[in-house]
Amino acid sequence: MMHKDEVKGSAKKLRGEVKDKIGKATGDDKLRADGAADKAEGTLQKGVGKAKDAVRDALKD
């Protein structure tokens, strides 16, 4: 089962990818930077969710 942080992280990463692509297409460097930050934050949050899942699964056994 996915932890809510994994879901939120995936959504944030996707949002960042969209911002980056729109920023690249329009030449908006600020939007690209915002997109890169969202992607990094989403990746980190997804990793935290996976770690929480691993701990929860380990404690079940």
Secondary structure, DSSP 8 states (H G I E B T S, - for coil): ---HHHHHHHHHHHHHHHHHHHHHHHT-HHHHHHHHHHHHHHHHHHHHHHHHHHHHHHHH-
